[in-house]
Amino acid sequence: MRIDQAARQKIESQRRIIPEGSQEWDILYRKYYNEEVKKLGL
C-alpha cells in the first residue's frame, strides 16, 4: 500500500533511528499515515 510506504519512509528519514514497534514509532506512523490519507482525499 502506497500510504503505508510513504509513512514508513517519513519515519526512516528522521535524523535519528526510531525503532519500529516503539511508542514513538507508532505515534509518528499514525500521524504520517493520516497526512497521506488527507493528501489523497480519502
C-alpha distance matrix in Angstrom:
0.0 3.8 5.6 5.5 6.5 8.9 10.3 11.0 12.6 14.7 15.9 16.8 18.6 21.0 24.6 24.8 22.9 21.2 20.8 17.7 18.9 21.6 22.3 21.8 18.3 17.4 19.0 17.4 13.8 14.6 16.4 13.8 11.0 13.6 14.6 11.4 11.5 15.2 14.7 12.9 15.5 13.7
3.8 0.0 3.8 5.4 5.1 6.1 8.6 9.9 10.5 12.4 14.4 15.2 16.4 19.0 22.6 23.3 21.9 20.6 20.8 18.1 19.9 22.1 22.6 21.5 18.1 17.6 18.7 16.5 13.4 14.4 15.2 12.1 10.0 12.6 12.6 9.0 10.1 13.3 12.1 10.7 13.9 12.9
5.6 3.8 0.0 3.8 5.5 5.2 6.2 8.6 9.9 10.8 12.6 14.3 15.5 17.5 21.2 21.9 20.6 18.9 19.4 16.7 18.0 19.9 19.9 18.7 15.7 14.8 15.5 13.4 10.3 10.9 11.6 8.7 6.2 8.8 9.1 5.9 7.0 10.4 9.9 9.1 11.9 10.9
5.5 5.4 3.8 0.0 3.8 5.5 5.2 6.2 8.6 10.1 10.9 12.3 14.3 16.2 19.9 19.9 18.2 16.2 16.2 13.2 14.6 16.8 17.3 16.4 13.0 12.3 13.8 12.0 8.5 9.8 11.5 8.9 6.6 10.1 11.1 8.7 9.9 13.3 13.3 12.8 15.4 13.9
6.5 5.1 5.5 3.8 0.0 3.8 5.5 5.1 6.1 8.7 10.0 10.4 12.2 14.7 18.2 18.6 16.9 15.7 15.9 13.5 15.7 17.8 18.8 17.5 14.0 14.2 15.7 13.2 10.2 12.5 13.5 10.3 9.1 12.6 12.7 10.0 12.1 15.2 14.3 14.1 17.2 16.3
8.9 6.1 5.2 5.5 3.8 0.0 3.8 5.5 5.1 6.3 8.8 9.9 10.6 13.0 16.6 17.6 16.7 15.7 16.7 14.8 17.1 18.5 19.0 17.0 13.9 14.4 14.9 11.9 9.6 11.6 11.5 7.9 7.7 10.8 9.8 7.4 10.3 12.7 11.4 12.0 15.2 15.1
10.3 8.6 6.2 5.2 5.5 3.8 0.0 3.8 5.5 5.3 6.5 8.8 10.1 11.5 15.3 15.8 14.8 13.0 14.1 12.1 14.0 15.1 15.3 13.4 10.4 10.7 11.1 8.2 5.8 8.1 8.3 5.0 5.2 8.7 8.5 7.4 10.1 12.5 12.2 13.2 15.8 15.3
11.0 9.9 8.6 6.2 5.1 5.5 3.8 0.0 3.8 5.4 5.2 6.2 8.6 10.4 13.9 13.8 12.2 10.7 11.3 9.4 12.0 13.4 14.5 12.8 9.3 10.5 11.9 9.1 6.8 10.2 11.0 8.2 8.6 12.2 12.3 11.1 13.7 16.3 15.8 16.6 19.4 18.7
12.6 10.5 9.9 8.6 6.1 5.1 5.5 3.8 0.0 3.8 5.4 5.0 6.1 8.9 12.3 13.1 12.1 11.8 13.1 12.1 15.1 16.2 17.3 15.0 11.9 13.6 14.5 11.1 9.8 13.0 12.8 9.5 10.7 14.0 13.0 11.7 14.9 17.0 15.7 16.9 20.0 20.0
14.7 12.4 10.8 10.1 8.7 6.3 5.3 5.4 3.8 0.0 3.8 5.4 5.1 6.8 10.5 11.8 11.6 11.0 13.2 12.6 15.4 15.6 16.0 13.2 10.7 12.6 12.4 8.7 8.5 11.4 10.3 7.2 9.6 12.4 10.9 10.6 14.0 15.4 14.4 16.3 19.1 19.4
15.9 14.4 12.6 10.9 10.0 8.8 6.5 5.2 5.4 3.8 0.0 3.8 5.4 5.6 9.2 9.3 8.5 7.3 9.5 9.2 12.0 12.0 12.7 9.9 7.4 9.9 10.3 6.8 7.1 10.6 10.2 8.2 10.5 13.4 12.8 13.0 16.0 17.6 17.3 19.1 21.6 21.4
16.8 15.2 14.3 12.3 10.4 9.9 8.8 6.2 5.0 5.4 3.8 0.0 3.8 5.5 8.3 8.3 7.2 7.6 9.5 9.7 13.2 13.5 15.1 12.5 9.9 12.8 13.7 10.6 10.4 14.1 13.9 11.6 13.5 16.7 15.9 15.5 18.7 20.5 19.7 21.3 24.1 24.0
18.6 16.4 15.5 14.3 12.2 10.6 10.1 8.6 6.1 5.1 5.4 3.8 0.0 3.8 6.5 8.2 8.7 9.8 12.5 13.2 16.6 16.3 17.4 14.3 12.3 15.2 15.3 11.7 12.3 15.6 14.5 12.0 14.6 17.3 15.7 15.6 19.1 20.3 19.0 21.1 23.9 24.5
21.0 19.0 17.5 16.2 14.7 13.0 11.5 10.4 8.9 6.8 5.6 5.5 3.8 0.0 3.8 5.5 7.0 7.9 11.3 12.7 15.6 14.5 15.3 11.9 10.8 14.0 13.6 10.3 12.0 15.1 13.8 12.1 15.2 17.5 16.1 16.8 20.2 21.1 20.4 22.7 25.2 25.7
24.6 22.6 21.2 19.9 18.2 16.6 15.3 13.9 12.3 10.5 9.2 8.3 6.5 3.8 0.0 3.8 7.0 9.1 12.6 14.9 17.8 16.3 17.3 13.8 13.4 16.9 16.4 13.5 15.5 18.6 17.1 15.8 19.0 21.2 19.7 20.5 23.9 24.6 23.8 26.3 28.8 29.4
24.8 23.3 21.9 19.9 18.6 17.6 15.8 13.8 13.1 11.8 9.3 8.3 8.2 5.5 3.8 0.0 3.8 6.3 9.6 12.5 15.2 13.5 14.9 11.9 11.6 15.3 15.4 13.1 15.0 18.3 17.5 16.6 19.4 21.8 20.9 21.8 24.9 26.0 25.6 27.9 30.3 30.5
22.9 21.9 20.6 18.2 16.9 16.7 14.8 12.2 12.1 11.6 8.5 7.2 8.7 7.0 7.0 3.8 0.0 3.8 6.2 9.2 12.2 11.0 13.2 10.8 9.7 13.5 14.5 12.5 13.7 17.2 17.2 16.3 18.5 21.3 21.0 21.5 24.4 26.0 25.7 27.6 30.0 29.8
21.2 20.6 18.9 16.2 15.7 15.7 13.0 10.7 11.8 11.0 7.3 7.6 9.8 7.9 9.1 6.3 3.8 0.0 3.8 6.4 8.9 7.5 9.5 7.2 6.0 9.8 11.0 9.5 10.8 14.0 14.5 14.1 16.1 18.7 18.9 19.7 22.2 23.9 24.2 25.9 28.1 27.5
20.8 20.8 19.4 16.2 15.9 16.7 14.1 11.3 13.1 13.2 9.5 9.5 12.5 11.3 12.6 9.6 6.2 3.8 0.0 3.8 6.2 5.8 9.0 8.3 6.5 9.6 11.9 11.3 11.5 14.7 16.0 15.7 17.0 19.9 20.7 21.1 23.2 25.4 25.8 27.2 29.3 28.3
17.7 18.1 16.7 13.2 13.5 14.8 12.1 9.4 12.1 12.6 9.2 9.7 13.2 12.7 14.9 12.5 9.2 6.4 3.8 0.0 3.8 5.6 8.6 8.6 5.6 7.6 10.7 10.3 9.4 12.5 14.5 14.1 14.6 17.7 18.9 19.0 20.7 23.3 23.9 24.8 26.9 25.5
18.9 19.9 18.0 14.6 15.7 17.1 14.0 12.0 15.1 15.4 12.0 13.2 16.6 15.6 17.8 15.2 12.2 8.9 6.2 3.8 0.0 3.8 6.6 8.2 6.2 6.5 10.0 11.0 10.0 12.2 14.8 15.3 15.3 17.9 19.8 20.2 21.4 23.9 25.1 25.9 27.5 25.8
21.6 22.1 19.9 16.8 17.8 18.5 15.1 13.4 16.2 15.6 12.0 13.5 16.3 14.5 16.3 13.5 11.0 7.5 5.8 5.6 3.8 0.0 3.8 5.4 5.2 6.3 8.8 10.0 10.5 12.5 14.4 15.4 16.2 18.4 20.0 21.0 22.4 24.5 25.7 27.1 28.5 27.1
22.3 22.6 19.9 17.3 18.8 19.0 15.3 14.5 17.3 16.0 12.7 15.1 17.4 15.3 17.3 14.9 13.2 9.5 9.0 8.6 6.6 3.8 0.0 3.8 5.5 5.1 6.3 8.7 9.8 10.8 12.5 14.3 15.3 16.8 18.6 20.1 21.2 22.9 24.6 26.1 27.1 25.8
21.8 21.5 18.7 16.4 17.5 17.0 13.4 12.8 15.0 13.2 9.9 12.5 14.3 11.9 13.8 11.9 10.8 7.2 8.3 8.6 8.2 5.4 3.8 0.0 3.8 5.4 5.1 6.2 8.5 10.0 10.6 12.2 14.0 15.5 16.6 18.3 20.0 21.3 22.7 24.6 25.8 25.0
18.3 18.1 15.7 13.0 14.0 13.9 10.4 9.3 11.9 10.7 7.4 9.9 12.3 10.8 13.4 11.6 9.7 6.0 6.5 5.6 6.2 5.2 5.5 3.8 0.0 3.8 5.5 5.2 5.9 8.5 9.8 10.4 11.7 14.0 15.2 16.2 18.0 19.9 20.9 22.4 24.0 23.0
17.4 17.6 14.8 12.3 14.2 14.4 10.7 10.5 13.6 12.6 9.9 12.8 15.2 14.0 16.9 15.3 13.5 9.8 9.6 7.6 6.5 6.3 5.1 5.4 3.8 0.0 3.8 5.5 5.1 6.2 8.6 10.0 10.3 12.2 14.2 15.3 16.4 18.4 20.0 21.2 22.4 21.0
19.0 18.7 15.5 13.8 15.7 14.9 11.1 11.9 14.5 12.4 10.3 13.7 15.3 13.6 16.4 15.4 14.5 11.0 11.9 10.7 10.0 8.8 6.3 5.1 5.5 3.8 0.0 3.8 5.5 5.3 6.3 8.7 9.9 10.8 12.5 14.5 15.6 16.8 18.6 20.4 21.3 20.3
17.4 16.5 13.4 12.0 13.2 11.9 8.2 9.1 11.1 8.7 6.8 10.6 11.7 10.3 13.5 13.1 12.5 9.5 11.3 10.3 11.0 10.0 8.7 6.2 5.2 5.5 3.8 0.0 3.8 5.5 5.0 6.0 8.3 9.8 10.5 12.2 14.1 15.4 16.5 18.5 19.9 19.3
13.8 13.4 10.3 8.5 10.2 9.6 5.8 6.8 9.8 8.5 7.1 10.4 12.3 12.0 15.5 15.0 13.7 10.8 11.5 9.4 10.0 10.5 9.8 8.5 5.9 5.1 5.5 3.8 0.0 3.8 5.5 5.3 5.8 8.4 9.8 10.5 12.1 14.2 15.3 16.6 18.2 17.1
14.6 14.4 10.9 9.8 12.5 11.6 8.1 10.2 13.0 11.4 10.6 14.1 15.6 15.1 18.6 18.3 17.2 14.0 14.7 12.5 12.2 12.5 10.8 10.0 8.5 6.2 5.3 5.5 3.8 0.0 3.8 5.6 5.1 6.1 8.6 10.0 10.5 12.3 14.3 15.6 16.4 15.1
16.4 15.2 11.6 11.5 13.5 11.5 8.3 11.0 12.8 10.3 10.2 13.9 14.5 13.8 17.1 17.5 17.2 14.5 16.0 14.5 14.8 14.4 12.5 10.6 9.8 8.6 6.3 5.0 5.5 3.8 0.0 3.8 5.5 5.3 6.3 8.9 10.1 10.8 12.5 14.7 15.4 15.0
13.8 12.1 8.7 8.9 10.3 7.9 5.0 8.2 9.5 7.2 8.2 11.6 12.0 12.1 15.8 16.6 16.3 14.1 15.7 14.1 15.3 15.4 14.3 12.2 10.4 10.0 8.7 6.0 5.3 5.6 3.8 0.0 3.8 5.4 5.0 6.3 8.7 9.9 10.5 12.6 14.2 14.1
11.0 10.0 6.2 6.6 9.1 7.7 5.2 8.6 10.7 9.6 10.5 13.5 14.6 15.2 19.0 19.4 18.5 16.1 17.0 14.6 15.3 16.2 15.3 14.0 11.7 10.3 9.9 8.3 5.8 5.1 5.5 3.8 0.0 3.8 5.4 5.2 6.3 8.8 10.0 10.9 12.4 11.5
13.6 12.6 8.8 10.1 12.6 10.8 8.7 12.2 14.0 12.4 13.4 16.7 17.3 17.5 21.2 21.8 21.3 18.7 19.9 17.7 17.9 18.4 16.8 15.5 14.0 12.2 10.8 9.8 8.4 6.1 5.3 5.4 3.8 0.0 3.8 5.4 5.0 6.2 8.7 10.0 10.4 9.7
14.6 12.6 9.1 11.1 12.7 9.8 8.5 12.3 13.0 10.9 12.8 15.9 15.7 16.1 19.7 20.9 21.0 18.9 20.7 18.9 19.8 20.0 18.6 16.6 15.2 14.2 12.5 10.5 9.8 8.6 6.3 5.0 5.4 3.8 0.0 3.8 5.5 5.2 6.2 8.8 9.8 10.5
11.4 9.0 5.9 8.7 10.0 7.4 7.4 11.1 11.7 10.6 13.0 15.5 15.6 16.8 20.5 21.8 21.5 19.7 21.1 19.0 20.2 21.0 20.1 18.3 16.2 15.3 14.5 12.2 10.5 10.0 8.9 6.3 5.2 5.4 3.8 0.0 3.8 5.4 5.0 6.4 8.6 9.0
11.5 10.1 7.0 9.9 12.1 10.3 10.1 13.7 14.9 14.0 16.0 18.7 19.1 20.2 23.9 24.9 24.4 22.2 23.2 20.7 21.4 22.4 21.2 20.0 18.0 16.4 15.6 14.1 12.1 10.5 10.1 8.7 6.3 5.0 5.5 3.8 0.0 3.8 5.5 5.3 6.2 5.5
15.2 13.3 10.4 13.3 15.2 12.7 12.5 16.3 17.0 15.4 17.6 20.5 20.3 21.1 24.6 26.0 26.0 23.9 25.4 23.3 23.9 24.5 22.9 21.3 19.9 18.4 16.8 15.4 14.2 12.3 10.8 9.9 8.8 6.2 5.2 5.4 3.8 0.0 3.8 5.4 4.9 6.2
14.7 12.1 9.9 13.3 14.3 11.4 12.2 15.8 15.7 14.4 17.3 19.7 19.0 20.4 23.8 25.6 25.7 24.2 25.8 23.9 25.1 25.7 24.6 22.7 20.9 20.0 18.6 16.5 15.3 14.3 12.5 10.5 10.0 8.7 6.2 5.0 5.5 3.8 0.0 3.8 5.4 7.9
12.9 10.7 9.1 12.8 14.1 12.0 13.2 16.6 16.9 16.3 19.1 21.3 21.1 22.7 26.3 27.9 27.6 25.9 27.2 24.8 25.9 27.1 26.1 24.6 22.4 21.2 20.4 18.5 16.6 15.6 14.7 12.6 10.9 10.0 8.8 6.4 5.3 5.4 3.8 0.0 3.8 5.6
15.5 13.9 11.9 15.4 17.2 15.2 15.8 19.4 20.0 19.1 21.6 24.1 23.9 25.2 28.8 30.3 30.0 28.1 29.3 26.9 27.5 28.5 27.1 25.8 24.0 22.4 21.3 19.9 18.2 16.4 15.4 14.2 12.4 10.4 9.8 8.6 6.2 4.9 5.4 3.8 0.0 3.8
13.7 12.9 10.9 13.9 16.3 15.1 15.3 18.7 20.0 19.4 21.4 24.0 24.5 25.7 29.4 30.5 29.8 27.5 28.3 25.5 25.8 27.1 25.8 25.0 23.0 21.0 20.3 19.3 17.1 15.1 15.0 14.1 11.5 9.7 10.5 9.0 5.5 6.2 7.9 5.6 3.8 0.0
